[in-house]
Amino acid sequence: MSRQKIILLGATGSIGLSTVDLISKNSERYDVVCVVANRNAEGLAKAARRVQARHAVLNDETELDTLADLLKGSGITVSGGRQAVLDQCAEPVDLVVSGMVGAAGLEPNLAAIGAGSDLALANKESLVCAGKLVLDAVKRNNVRLLPVDSEHNAVFQVFERSNADHIEKVIITASGGPFRHASKERMRAATPADALKHPNWEMGARITIDSATMMNKAFEVIETLHLFPLKPSQIEVVVHPQSIVHGMVQYSDGSLLAQMGPADMRVPIAHCLGHPERLSVDAQRLDLATLGQLTFEAPDAQRFPSMRLVWDVIDKGDGAGAAFNAADEMAVSAFLKERIGFLDIVSVVEDALGQMEARNLLSQPSSIAEVLHIDGEARRIASDIISTI
């Protein structure tokens, strides 16, 4: 069996590390052409050696000499800079695993799709910011778009496209994060350390904060609309604190199909790496008798206004999605630097969206350049708002 050629974007983040673990344990299946990271030279060197990558690229060229020293004598070539990342993605491979964080993943993802490579997507921001552009490119280049996020991968596994007309709704779950039952007063006083204590998942800082505000779930609602043939009214979010059921599909005959599994991102990543086959993963097996019970509840849009805001963003289209993501990136960064409070995060996002709409800056983008323009304007406006808090 010939080995699959793989490119891994975001090799030093949580998705990247899980992917490296899986590939290293299935090295007979995969030929890693390139691993990419932003600026973590030490982490990238370790990942490159572990998966025996041919090439390693740092987006931030300032650490390139460090990377070259760390990989000296390994036979792994190195390069740096944004263009080097895009050049690697423009080379066709069997599968690109995109674990980059934020809107920075959009251009590499589109370059990979344009090269005819299948894309295993964990970078939800690409669909939030430019869903139509991405899906048009997928269709034009006849490639597969495989969802890595646990919720979307769960739905993907139980979504019968041949019976799409018989699907009543899709349910994606949320853990509720560290403030599931916290009062507004408790949330107002929350520190970055408090918000980074996710009860179930080990993730990067931004997505962990987004989980605490439920902004991450708002992004995932938008992503669901792009990944599956659904109307907004067919998507439901439920809080499921055990993080065992990741996604469900309700059919017209009364059947509710659910995908269950441990809170381990290697499970959905392995599904994408092996698809349509299955890989063996040494993840914890569920013991339902020990679990005892699984609970579900509706999200509280009063304490988590992102659950209200997302539907307005959907109504306005991809331009609003790009602004939604950019303003959130700025607000989360400011919170982590203790420049604003926890409850200010979504307030900054909502205020920025309002100002963008008032200035007619939320039009549907028809190119990457237009997406990046909206992104830049939203960041500037959000920064101005943050400076007044």
Secondary structure in CASP SS format (residue, H / E / C, confidence):
PFRMAT SS
TARGET T0000
AUTHOR 0000-0000-0000
METHOD secondary structure of the structure
MODEL  1
M C 1.00
S C 1.00
R C 1.00
Q E 1.00
K E 1.00
I E 1.00
I E 1.00
L E 1.00
L E 1.00
G C 1.00
A C 1.00
T C 1.00
G C 1.00
S H 1.00
I H 1.00
G H 1.00
L H 1.00
S H 1.00
T H 1.00
V H 1.00
D H 1.00
L H 1.00
I H 1.00
S H 1.00
K C 1.00
N C 1.00
S C 1.00
E C 1.00
R C 1.00
Y E 1.00
D E 1.00
V E 1.00
V E 1.00
C E 1.00
V E 1.00
V E 1.00
A E 1.00
N C 1.00
R C 1.00
N C 1.00
A H 1.00
E H 1.00
G H 1.00
L H 1.00
A H 1.00
K H 1.00
A H 1.00
A H 1.00
R H 1.00
R H 1.00
V H 1.00
Q C 1.00
A C 1.00
R C 1.00
H E 1.00
A E 1.00
V E 1.00
L E 1.00
N C 1.00
D C 1.00
E H 1.00
T H 1.00
E H 1.00
L H 1.00
D H 1.00
T H 1.00
L H 1.00
A H 1.00
D H 1.00
L H 1.00
L C 1.00
K C 1.00
G C 1.00
S C 1.00
G C 1.00
I C 1.00
T E 1.00
V E 1.00
S E 1.00
G E 1.00
G C 1.00
R H 1.00
Q H 1.00
A H 1.00
V H 1.00
L H 1.00
D H 1.00
Q H 1.00
C H 1.00
A C 1.00
E C 1.00
P C 1.00
V C 1.00
D C 1.00
L E 1.00
V E 1.00
V E 1.00
S E 1.00
G C 1.00
M C 1.00
V C 1.00
G C 1.00
A H 1.00
A H 1.00
G H 1.00
L H 1.00
E H 1.00
P H 1.00
N H 1.00
L H 1.00
A H 1.00
A H 1.00
I H 1.00
G H 1.00
A C 1.00
G C 1.00
S C 1.00
D E 1.00
L E 1.00
A E 1.00
L E 1.00
A C 1.00
N C 1.00
K C 1.00
E H 1.00
S H 1.00
L H 1.00
V H 1.00
C H 1.00
A H 1.00
G H 1.00
K H 1.00
L H 1.00
V H 1.00
L H 1.00
D H 1.00
A H 1.00
V H 1.00
K H 1.00
R H 1.00
N H 1.00
N C 1.00
V C 1.00
R C 1.00
L E 1.00
L E 1.00
P E 1.00
V C 1.00
D C 1.00
S H 1.00
E H 1.00
H H 1.00
N H 1.00
A H 1.00
V H 1.00
F H 1.00
Q H 1.00
V H 1.00
F C 1.00
E C 1.00
R H 1.00
S H 1.00
N H 1.00
A H 1.00
D H 1.00
H H 1.00
I E 1.00
E E 1.00
K E 1.00
V E 1.00
I E 1.00
I E 1.00
T E 1.00
A E 1.00
S C 1.00
G C 1.00
G H 1.00
P H 1.00
F H 1.00
R C 1.00
H C 1.00
A C 1.00
S C 1.00
K H 1.00
E H 1.00
R H 1.00
M H 1.00
R H 1.00
A C 1.00
A C 1.00
T C 1.00
P H 1.00
A H 1.00
D H 1.00
A H 1.00
L C 1.00
K C 1.00
H C 1.00
P C 1.00
N C 1.00
W C 1.00
E C 1.00
M C 1.00
G C 1.00
A H 1.00
R H 1.00
I H 1.00
T H 1.00
I H 1.00
D H 1.00
S H 1.00
A H 1.00
T H 1.00
M C 1.00
M H 1.00
N H 1.00
K H 1.00
A H 1.00
F H 1.00
E H 1.00
V H 1.00
I H 1.00
E H 1.00
T H 1.00
L H 1.00
H H 1.00
L H 1.00
F C 1.00
P C 1.00
L C 1.00
K C 1.00
P H 1.00
S H 1.00
Q H 1.00
I E 1.00
E E 1.00
V E 1.00
V E 1.00
V E 1.00
H C 1.00
P C 1.00
Q C 1.00
S C 1.00
I C 1.00
V E 1.00
H E 1.00
G E 1.00
M E 1.00
V E 1.00
Q E 1.00
Y E 1.00
S C 1.00
D C 1.00
G C 1.00
S C 1.00
L E 1.00
L E 1.00
A E 1.00
Q E 1.00
M E 1.00
G C 1.00
P C 1.00
A C 1.00
D C 1.00
M C 1.00
R H 1.00
V H 1.00
P H 1.00
I H 1.00
A H 1.00
H H 1.00
C H 1.00
L H 1.00
G H 1.00
H C 1.00
P C 1.00
E C 1.00
R C 1.00
L C 1.00
S C 1.00
V C 1.00
D C 1.00
A C 1.00
Q C 1.00
R C 1.00
L C 1.00
D C 1.00
L H 1.00
A H 1.00
T H 1.00
L H 1.00
G C 1.00
Q C 1.00
L C 1.00
T C 1.00
F C 1.00
E E 1.00
A C 1.00
P C 1.00
D C 1.00
A C 1.00
Q C 1.00
R C 1.00
F C 1.00
P C 1.00
S H 1.00
M H 1.00
R H 1.00
L H 1.00
V H 1.00
W H 1.00
D H 1.00
V H 1.00
I H 1.00
D H 1.00
K H 1.00
G C 1.00
D H 1.00
G H 1.00
A H 1.00
G H 1.00
A H 1.00
A H 1.00
F H 1.00
N H 1.00
A H 1.00
A H 1.00
D H 1.00
E H 1.00
M H 1.00
A H 1.00
V H 1.00
S H 1.00
A H 1.00
F H 1.00
L H 1.00
K C 1.00
E C 1.00
R C 1.00
I C 1.00
G C 1.00
F C 1.00
L C 1.00
D H 1.00
I H 1.00
V H 1.00
S H 1.00
V H 1.00
V H 1.00
E H 1.00
D H 1.00
A H 1.00
L H 1.00
G H 1.00
Q H 1.00
M H 1.00
E H 1.00
A H 1.00
R C 1.00
N C 1.00
L C 1.00
L C 1.00
S C 1.00
Q C 1.00
P C 1.00
S C 1.00
S C 1.00
I H 1.00
A H 1.00
E H 1.00
V H 1.00
L H 1.00
H H 1.00
I H 1.00
D H 1.00
G H 1.00
E H 1.00
A H 1.00
R H 1.00
R H 1.00
I H 1.00
A H 1.00
S H 1.00
D H 1.00
I H 1.00
I H 1.00
S H 1.00
T C 1.00
I C 1.00
END
